[in-house]
Amino acid sequence: MLTLVICMIDVVEKNDDFIKTKPGLYKVLFEYYANFFPYVANMLSPITVFIATVFMTSRLAARTEIIAILGSGVSFLRLLVPYLVGSGLVAIGTYFLIGYTIPDANRERQAFELVYVKNPFHFDGRNTHIKISPSAYFYIQSYNNEIHEGYNCTIEEINNTLILKKIKAEKFIWKDSVKKWRLENVRIFDFKSKPNSVRYVRSIDTVISLKPKDFESQYMKYETLNNTDLRNYLKELKSRGADNTATYEVEQYLRITYPFAIVILTLIGVILSARKSREGAGFQIAMGFVLAFIYIIFYITSRTIAQAGSMNPLLACWLPNIVFTFIGLGLYKSVPK
């Protein structure tokens, strides 16, 4: 129900774009919402599991069944075992979904958004510097991603603080037929030879660790990479000395911490709702909703802070789980055993 509500809100928000771009009902349903639905369902999985736990356990407590179970000699820790096993199975499934299945769905969904919802992407970077190998650096003044052509580029080979070789070109063009970059109107400066030399070349084809996709839209790219691709891409970014690695590091850690959140919230839900309350099950369910949404707000806030580079990504991703683990331990002390 929560997922359907969010999907309806999304329909209202994007309806004007759909009317304007006319993607057709089939594409809207099967290319966008068929992939959007599992994305939202996975995002809400800790909340939905938590609320389901609170709902069921509070009903058991309202009928005095928890008291009967504990009165028969079963410890409260033993009572938690089936909840732990169930939430653990859900967490394992969530890990594989978020790591390998949902990224494929996100890739198709975001491709749809870029065509029918977002404005056409234009690479507007100016004076871009990229590290393309341990000793080589690439510079380009401007780049047109529609025709895969750049202007005024430089490739420098550097050893410590010494420039060994420099290649300057007026144009930088991608040749898809040979999967290489073509440099036009090239000057090659060789500082290793004595005396230093300069050569002029009309055009040369070269292979460097850059592709046209590196100049394309990076909109939510981290959500479209499975675990293996995410690790490799993060390694590539670090080798280039990129300054936007925090976003990908946060995503990598969250894919581990998110399944743990399901287990932690499930156990908190049991502890919170196991006591029979005079206010009835409705009060406990309402408290469950409040606590679940506090967790989500905490989770979103710590993620945003980490992506901005104001907090260590690993600490930011684990912080909500750590805090709610201590909350669970505090609640556990007050539960009748």
C-alpha positions as CSV (number, residue, x, y, z in Angstrom):
1,M,0.0,0.0,0.0
2,L,2.8,2.4,0.8
3,T,4.5,1.6,-2.5
4,L,1.3,2.2,-4.4
5,V,0.8,5.6,-2.6
6,I,4.3,6.7,-3.6
7,C,3.8,5.5,-7.2
8,M,0.5,7.6,-7.4
9,I,2.3,10.6,-6.0
10,D,5.0,10.1,-8.7
11,V,2.3,9.8,-11.4
12,V,0.9,13.2,-10.4
13,E,4.4,14.8,-10.3
14,K,5.4,13.5,-13.7
15,N,2.1,13.6,-15.5
16,D,2.8,17.0,-17.2
17,D,6.1,15.6,-18.5
18,F,4.4,12.5,-19.9
19,I,1.8,14.7,-21.6
20,K,4.5,16.8,-23.1
21,T,6.9,14.0,-24.3
22,K,4.2,11.4,-25.1
23,P,6.2,8.2,-24.3
24,G,3.0,6.1,-24.6
25,L,1.2,4.0,-22.0
26,Y,3.2,0.8,-22.7
27,K,6.6,2.5,-22.0
28,V,5.2,4.4,-19.0
29,L,3.9,1.2,-17.4
30,F,6.6,-1.4,-18.4
31,E,9.8,0.7,-18.9
32,Y,9.3,3.1,-16.0
33,Y,6.8,1.9,-13.3
34,A,7.6,-1.8,-13.7
35,N,11.1,-0.8,-12.6
36,F,10.1,2.0,-10.2
37,F,7.9,-0.3,-8.1
38,P,10.6,-2.7,-6.9
39,Y,13.0,0.3,-6.3
40,V,10.4,1.9,-3.9
41,A,9.5,-1.5,-2.4
42,N,13.1,-2.1,-1.5
43,M,13.6,1.4,-0.2
44,L,10.7,0.9,2.2
45,S,11.5,-2.7,3.1
46,P,12.9,-1.9,6.6
47,I,9.8,0.2,7.4
48,T,7.3,-2.4,6.1
49,V,9.0,-5.2,7.9
50,F,9.1,-3.2,11.1
51,I,5.5,-2.2,10.9
52,A,4.4,-5.7,10.2
53,T,6.4,-6.9,13.2
54,V,4.8,-4.3,15.5
55,F,1.3,-5.1,14.1
56,M,1.6,-8.8,14.7
57,T,3.4,-8.7,18.0
58,S,1.1,-6.1,19.5
59,R,-1.9,-8.3,18.5
60,L,-0.3,-11.2,20.3
61,A,0.4,-9.0,23.4
62,A,-3.2,-7.7,23.4
63,R,-4.5,-11.2,23.5
64,T,-2.2,-12.1,26.4
65,E,-0.4,-14.6,24.3
66,I,3.1,-13.2,25.0
67,I,2.4,-13.5,28.7
68,A,1.3,-17.1,28.2
69,I,4.5,-17.9,26.2
70,L,6.8,-16.4,28.8
71,G,4.7,-18.0,31.6
72,S,5.3,-21.4,30.1
73,G,9.1,-21.1,30.7
74,V,10.1,-19.7,27.3
75,S,12.7,-16.9,27.7
76,F,12.3,-13.6,25.9
77,L,15.5,-14.3,24.0
78,R,14.1,-17.6,22.7
79,L,10.9,-15.7,21.6
80,L,13.1,-13.4,19.5
81,V,14.7,-16.4,17.6
82,P,11.9,-16.8,14.9
83,Y,11.9,-13.0,14.4
84,L,15.6,-13.1,14.0
85,V,15.5,-15.9,11.5
86,G,12.7,-14.4,9.5
87,S,14.3,-10.9,9.3
88,G,17.6,-12.5,8.5
89,L,16.1,-14.3,5.4
90,V,14.5,-11.0,4.3
91,A,17.8,-9.2,4.9
92,I,19.8,-11.7,2.7
93,G,17.2,-11.4,0.0
94,T,17.4,-7.6,0.2
95,Y,21.2,-7.7,-0.1
96,F,21.1,-9.6,-3.4
97,L,18.2,-7.5,-4.7
98,I,19.8,-4.2,-3.9
99,G,23.2,-5.4,-5.1
100,Y,22.4,-7.2,-8.3
101,T,18.7,-7.1,-9.4
102,I,17.5,-3.5,-8.7
103,P,20.5,-1.8,-10.4
104,D,19.4,-3.4,-13.7
105,A,15.9,-2.1,-13.2
106,N,17.3,1.4,-12.2
107,R,19.4,1.5,-15.4
108,E,16.3,1.0,-17.6
109,R,14.2,3.4,-15.4
110,Q,16.8,6.2,-15.5
111,A,17.3,5.8,-19.2
112,F,13.5,6.4,-19.6
113,E,13.7,9.5,-17.3
114,L,16.6,11.0,-19.3
115,V,14.6,10.7,-22.5
116,Y,11.0,11.6,-21.4
117,V,11.3,13.4,-18.0
118,K,14.7,15.2,-17.7
119,N,16.0,17.9,-20.0
120,P,18.5,16.8,-22.6
121,F,22.0,16.6,-21.0
122,H,24.8,18.9,-22.2
123,F,28.2,18.5,-20.8
124,D,29.1,22.0,-19.5
125,G,32.4,21.3,-17.9
126,R,35.1,23.8,-18.6
127,N,38.9,23.3,-18.2
128,T,38.4,19.7,-17.1
129,H,41.4,17.8,-15.6
130,I,41.4,14.0,-15.3
131,K,44.1,11.6,-14.2
132,I,44.2,8.8,-16.8
133,S,47.1,6.7,-15.4
134,P,49.5,6.8,-12.5
135,S,51.8,9.2,-14.5
136,A,49.5,10.7,-17.1
137,Y,47.1,13.6,-16.9
138,F,44.5,14.7,-19.3
139,Y,43.1,18.3,-19.8
140,I,40.3,19.5,-22.1
141,Q,39.0,23.0,-22.4
142,S,35.4,22.0,-23.5
143,Y,33.6,19.0,-24.8
144,N,30.4,18.5,-26.9
145,N,28.8,15.2,-25.8
146,E,26.3,15.2,-28.7
147,I,28.9,14.8,-31.3
148,H,31.6,13.3,-29.0
149,E,34.1,16.1,-29.8
150,G,36.4,18.1,-27.6
151,Y,38.5,21.2,-28.1
152,N,42.0,22.2,-26.9
153,C,43.2,19.1,-25.1
154,T,46.5,18.2,-23.5
155,I,48.0,14.9,-22.4
156,E,51.0,15.1,-20.0
157,E,53.3,12.4,-18.8
158,I,54.8,13.5,-15.5
159,N,57.4,11.9,-13.2
160,N,57.3,13.4,-9.8
161,T,57.4,17.1,-10.7
162,L,59.1,16.8,-14.1
163,I,57.1,16.8,-17.4
164,L,58.5,14.1,-19.6
165,K,56.1,14.5,-22.5
166,K,53.2,16.7,-23.6
167,I,50.8,16.2,-26.4
168,K,48.6,19.2,-27.4
169,A,45.7,18.9,-29.9
170,E,43.1,21.3,-31.2
171,K,40.5,18.6,-31.5
172,F,39.7,15.5,-29.6
173,I,37.2,13.2,-31.5
174,W,35.8,9.8,-30.7
175,K,35.9,7.3,-33.6
176,D,33.4,4.6,-32.8
177,S,34.4,2.5,-35.8
178,V,37.9,1.8,-34.3
179,K,37.0,2.6,-30.6
180,K,39.8,5.2,-30.4
181,W,40.2,8.9,-29.9
182,R,41.5,10.9,-32.8
183,L,43.7,13.9,-32.1
184,E,43.9,16.6,-34.8
185,N,46.4,19.3,-35.3
186,V,48.8,17.8,-32.8
187,R,52.0,19.1,-31.3
188,I,54.2,16.6,-29.4
189,F,56.7,18.0,-27.0
190,D,59.4,15.5,-25.9
191,F,61.3,16.8,-22.8
192,K,63.2,13.5,-22.3
193,S,65.5,13.9,-25.3
194,K,68.4,16.3,-25.3
195,P,67.8,18.8,-26.8
196,N,64.1,18.9,-26.3
197,S,62.1,18.3,-29.5
198,V,58.7,19.3,-30.9
199,R,56.9,17.4,-33.6
200,Y,53.8,18.5,-35.6
201,V,51.3,15.8,-36.7
202,R,48.1,16.3,-38.7
203,S,46.2,13.6,-36.8
204,I,46.9,10.5,-34.6
205,D,44.6,7.8,-33.1
206,T,45.2,6.9,-29.5
207,V,43.7,4.8,-26.7
208,I,43.4,6.3,-23.2
209,S,41.3,5.3,-20.2
210,L,38.5,7.6,-21.2
211,K,35.3,6.9,-23.1
212,P,32.4,9.1,-24.3
213,K,30.3,7.7,-21.4
214,D,32.6,9.6,-19.0
215,F,31.3,12.8,-20.5
216,E,27.6,11.7,-20.4
217,S,25.1,12.3,-17.7
218,Q,26.1,11.0,-14.3
219,Y,22.5,11.3,-13.0
220,M,22.1,8.8,-10.1
221,K,24.7,6.6,-11.8
222,Y,25.6,4.9,-8.5
223,E,22.1,3.3,-8.4
224,T,22.6,1.6,-11.8
225,L,25.8,-0.2,-10.9
226,N,25.7,-3.7,-9.4
227,N,28.1,-4.5,-6.6
228,T,30.9,-5.7,-8.9
229,D,30.6,-2.7,-11.2
230,L,30.4,-0.3,-8.3
231,R,33.6,-1.6,-6.8
232,N,35.4,-1.4,-10.1
233,Y,34.1,2.1,-10.9
234,L,35.0,3.4,-7.5
235,K,38.5,2.0,-7.9
236,E,38.7,3.8,-11.3
237,L,37.5,7.1,-9.8
238,K,40.2,6.9,-7.1
239,S,42.9,6.1,-9.6
240,R,41.9,9.3,-11.5
241,G,42.0,11.4,-8.3
242,A,38.3,12.2,-8.7
243,D,36.7,14.3,-6.0
244,N,33.2,12.8,-6.2
245,T,34.0,9.4,-4.7
246,A,32.0,10.0,-1.5
247,T,28.7,9.4,-3.2
248,Y,29.8,6.0,-4.5
249,E,31.5,5.0,-1.2
250,V,28.2,5.8,0.6
251,E,26.3,3.6,-1.8
252,Q,28.8,0.8,-1.4
253,Y,28.5,0.8,2.4
254,L,24.7,1.3,2.4
255,R,24.2,-1.9,0.4
256,I,25.7,-3.7,3.4
257,T,24.2,-1.7,6.3
258,Y,20.6,-1.6,4.8
259,P,19.9,-5.3,5.2
260,F,21.2,-5.1,8.8
261,A,18.6,-2.3,9.4
262,I,15.9,-4.8,8.7
263,V,17.1,-7.2,11.4
264,I,17.7,-4.3,13.9
265,L,14.3,-2.7,13.3
266,T,12.5,-6.1,13.5
267,L,14.0,-6.8,17.0
268,I,13.1,-3.3,18.1
269,G,9.6,-3.8,16.9
270,V,9.2,-7.0,18.9
271,I,10.6,-5.4,22.0
272,L,8.5,-2.3,21.6
273,S,5.2,-4.2,21.1
274,A,5.6,-7.2,23.3
275,R,4.2,-5.5,26.4
276,K,0.4,-5.5,26.8
277,S,-0.7,-1.9,26.8
278,R,-3.9,-0.3,28.1
279,E,-4.0,1.9,25.1
280,G,-4.3,-1.2,22.9
281,A,-2.5,-2.4,19.8
282,G,-3.3,0.9,17.9
283,F,-1.0,2.9,20.2
284,Q,1.9,0.5,19.7
285,I,1.4,0.4,16.0
286,A,1.4,4.3,15.9
287,M,4.6,4.3,18.0
288,G,6.1,1.8,15.5
289,F,5.3,4.2,12.6
290,V,6.9,7.1,14.5
291,L,10.0,5.2,15.3
292,A,10.3,3.8,11.8
293,F,10.1,7.2,10.2
294,I,12.6,8.7,12.7
295,Y,15.0,6.0,11.4
296,I,14.4,6.9,7.8
297,I,14.9,10.6,8.5
298,F,18.1,9.7,10.4
299,Y,19.2,7.5,7.5
300,I,18.6,10.1,4.8
301,T,20.3,12.9,6.9
302,S,23.5,10.9,7.6
303,R,23.6,9.8,3.9
304,T,23.3,13.4,2.7
305,I,26.0,14.6,5.1
306,A,28.4,11.8,4.0
307,Q,27.8,12.6,0.3
308,A,28.6,16.2,0.9
309,G,32.0,15.1,2.4
310,S,31.3,16.3,5.9
311,M,31.4,12.9,7.5
312,N,33.3,9.7,7.0
313,P,31.1,7.5,4.6
314,L,31.6,4.3,6.6
315,L,30.6,6.0,9.9
316,A,27.7,7.8,8.3
317,C,26.3,4.5,6.9
318,W,26.6,2.6,10.2
319,L,25.6,5.4,12.5
320,P,21.8,4.9,12.2
321,N,22.2,1.2,12.9
322,I,24.5,1.8,15.8
323,V,22.1,4.4,17.4
324,F,19.1,2.2,17.0
325,T,21.0,-0.8,18.3
326,F,21.5,1.1,21.6
327,I,17.8,2.2,21.5
328,G,16.9,-1.5,21.2
329,L,19.1,-2.5,24.1
330,G,17.6,0.3,26.2
331,L,14.0,-0.9,25.3
332,Y,15.0,-4.5,26.0
333,K,15.8,-3.8,29.6
334,S,12.3,-2.6,30.2
335,V,10.5,-5.6,28.7
336,P,9.0,-8.1,31.1
337,K,11.0,-11.4,30.8
